[in-house]
């Protein structure tokens, strides 16, 4: 009986991995500023300010401004690192 349960769990994990891979393949690599703001939980104007100051990287695609998805993670990691450094200095 345990063999069937183990087989089911293994197949479920494989299915999850396949679903995650398919999702990653379909997810856009570049986001509009509004989409980036939503993912960060910030406002559109503040996100444009972050881009203008260079704190959040963006790229021009013709006349459009887009934010690479990995730049969101980099920005959050810099915020976390700065917060951690501030906590250890205090």
C-alpha positions in Angstrom: 0.0 0.0 0.0 2.8 2.4 0.8 4.4 1.8 -2.6 1.3 3.2 -4.3 1.3 6.3 -2.1 5.0 6.8 -2.7 4.5 6.4 -6.5 1.7 9.0 -6.4 3.8 11.5 -4.4 6.7 11.0 -6.9 4.4 11.6 -9.9 2.8 14.6 -8.2 6.3 16.2 -7.7 7.2 15.5 -11.3 3.9 17.1 -12.4 4.6 20.1 -10.3 8.1 20.5 -11.8 6.7 20.2 -15.3 4.0 22.8 -14.5 6.6 25.2 -13.1 8.8 24.7 -16.2 5.8 25.4 -18.5 4.8 28.5 -16.5 8.4 29.8 -16.7 8.5 29.3 -20.4 5.3 31.2 -20.9 6.0 34.1 -18.5 7.2 37.2 -20.1 10.8 38.2 -19.5 10.1 41.9 -19.8 7.4 43.7 -17.9 5.7 47.0 -18.4 6.4 49.5 -15.6 2.9 49.0 -14.4 3.3 45.2 -14.2 6.7 45.6 -12.4 5.1 48.0 -9.9 2.3 45.5 -9.3 4.7 42.7 -8.7 6.7 44.8 -6.3 3.6 46.1 -4.5 4.5 49.7 -5.4 2.8 52.5 -7.2 3.4 53.3 -10.8 4.8 56.8 -10.1 7.2 55.5 -7.5 8.4 52.7 -9.8 9.1 55.3 -12.5 11.1 57.3 -9.9 13.1 54.2 -9.1 13.8 53.7 -12.8 14.8 57.4 -13.2 17.2 57.2 -10.2 18.8 54.0 -11.5 17.7 52.0 -8.5 15.6 49.7 -10.7 17.0 48.7 -14.0 15.0 49.0 -17.2 15.5 48.7 -20.9 14.2 50.6 -23.9 12.5 48.6 -26.5 11.9 51.1 -29.3 9.9 53.8 -27.6 8.7 51.5 -24.8 10.2 51.2 -21.3 10.4 47.6 -20.0 11.7 46.1 -16.7 13.5 42.7 -17.0 11.9 40.2 -14.5 15.3 39.4 -13.0 15.8 43.1 -12.2 12.9 43.0 -9.8 14.6 40.2 -7.8 18.0 42.1 -7.9 16.3 45.2 -6.6 14.6 43.4 -3.7 17.9 41.6 -2.9 19.7 45.0 -2.7 16.9 46.3 -0.4 17.3 43.2 1.9 21.1 43.5 1.9 20.9 47.2 2.8 18.4 46.5 5.6 20.6 43.6 6.9 23.7 45.8 6.9 21.8 48.6 8.7 20.6 46.1 11.4 24.1 44.8 12.0 25.6 48.3 12.2 23.0 49.4 14.8 
